[in-house]
């Protein structure tokens, strides 16, 4: 998991990023917005509508952070990113998810 300084933590930050650009893939919905921050900020939002059980929500969140961790150094410093995993994320490994995210972000 990314350190606290690398994550979006406030509900207002998530809403602000949600007003930016939206991208979709089979496993993710991404929201990207550039800001005035000095390092990239990443947040993961989990919908209990898509993941009914808490253990599945936790697994989806862990997989999302693990997939974005290798891409973190390549992100621009003013990038704010919110990742919303879809149920398909549970059927893929981290390498596949990381490649999928890389294709969306570039």
C-alpha positions as CSV (number, residue, x, y, z in Angstrom):
1,X,0.0,0.0,0.0
2,X,1.2,3.5,-0.7
3,X,2.2,5.7,2.2
4,X,-0.3,8.2,3.6
5,X,1.4,11.2,2.0
6,X,0.9,9.5,-1.4
7,X,-2.9,8.9,-1.0
8,X,-6.0,11.0,-1.3
9,X,-7.6,10.9,2.1
10,X,-10.5,13.4,2.3
11,X,-14.0,13.0,0.8
12,X,-13.7,16.5,-0.6
13,X,-10.5,15.5,-2.5
14,X,-12.3,12.5,-4.0
15,X,-15.2,14.7,-5.1
16,X,-12.7,17.3,-6.6
17,X,-10.9,14.6,-8.6
18,X,-14.3,13.1,-9.7
19,X,-14.9,16.3,-11.6
20,X,-11.9,15.6,-13.9
21,X,-11.4,13.2,-16.8
22,X,-13.0,9.7,-16.6
23,X,-11.5,6.6,-18.2
24,X,-12.7,3.0,-18.1
25,X,-11.3,-0.5,-18.7
26,X,-12.7,-4.0,-17.9
27,X,-11.3,-3.9,-14.4
28,X,-11.2,-0.2,-13.5
29,X,-12.9,3.2,-13.7
30,X,-10.3,6.0,-13.4
31,X,-10.8,9.6,-12.6
32,X,-7.8,11.9,-13.3
33,X,-7.3,15.6,-12.5
34,X,-4.2,17.7,-12.4
35,X,-3.7,19.9,-9.3
36,X,-1.1,21.9,-7.5
37,X,0.3,19.1,-5.4
38,X,4.1,18.4,-5.3
39,X,3.7,14.6,-5.7
40,X,1.1,12.3,-7.3
41,X,-1.9,11.5,-5.1
42,X,-3.9,8.3,-5.5
43,X,-7.1,7.1,-3.9
44,X,-9.2,4.0,-4.2
45,X,-13.0,4.2,-3.9
46,X,-14.8,0.9,-3.4
47,X,-18.5,0.5,-4.1
48,X,-20.4,-1.9,-1.8
49,X,-22.9,-2.2,-4.7
50,X,-20.2,-4.1,-6.7
51,X,-18.5,-5.9,-3.8
52,X,-21.2,-7.1,-1.3
53,X,-18.8,-8.7,1.2
54,X,-16.2,-6.7,3.2
55,X,-13.4,-9.2,2.5
56,X,-14.0,-8.7,-1.3
57,X,-13.9,-4.9,-0.9
58,X,-10.6,-5.2,1.1
59,X,-9.1,-7.6,-1.5
60,X,-10.1,-5.2,-4.4
61,X,-8.5,-2.3,-2.6
62,X,-5.3,-4.2,-1.9
63,X,-5.1,-5.3,-5.5
64,X,-5.7,-1.8,-6.8
65,X,-3.0,-0.3,-4.7
66,X,-0.6,-3.1,-5.6
67,X,-1.3,-2.6,-9.3
68,X,-0.7,1.2,-9.2
69,X,2.5,1.0,-7.0
70,X,4.9,0.2,-9.8
71,X,3.4,3.0,-11.9
72,X,3.7,5.6,-9.2
73,X,7.2,6.8,-10.0
74,X,6.2,7.4,-13.7
75,X,3.2,9.7,-12.8
76,X,3.5,13.5,-13.2
77,X,3.9,15.3,-9.9
78,X,0.6,17.2,-10.1
79,X,-1.5,14.1,-10.9
80,X,-4.5,13.2,-8.7
81,X,-6.0,9.8,-9.5
82,X,-9.0,8.0,-8.1
83,X,-9.3,4.3,-8.9
84,X,-12.7,2.5,-8.7
85,X,-12.3,-1.2,-9.2
86,X,-14.9,-3.3,-10.9
87,X,-15.8,-6.9,-9.9
88,X,-13.5,-8.3,-12.7
89,X,-10.5,-7.2,-10.7
90,X,-10.8,-10.3,-8.5
91,X,-10.1,-12.6,-11.5
92,X,-6.8,-11.1,-12.6
93,X,-3.3,-11.0,-11.2
94,X,-1.3,-7.9,-10.2
95,X,0.8,-7.9,-13.4
96,X,-2.3,-7.9,-15.6
97,X,-3.9,-5.2,-13.6
98,X,-0.8,-3.0,-13.7
99,X,-0.6,-3.3,-17.5
100,X,-4.2,-2.4,-17.8
101,X,-3.7,0.7,-15.6
102,X,-0.6,1.6,-17.6
103,X,-2.6,1.5,-20.8
104,X,-5.3,3.8,-19.4
105,X,-3.0,6.3,-17.8
106,X,-0.7,6.8,-20.9
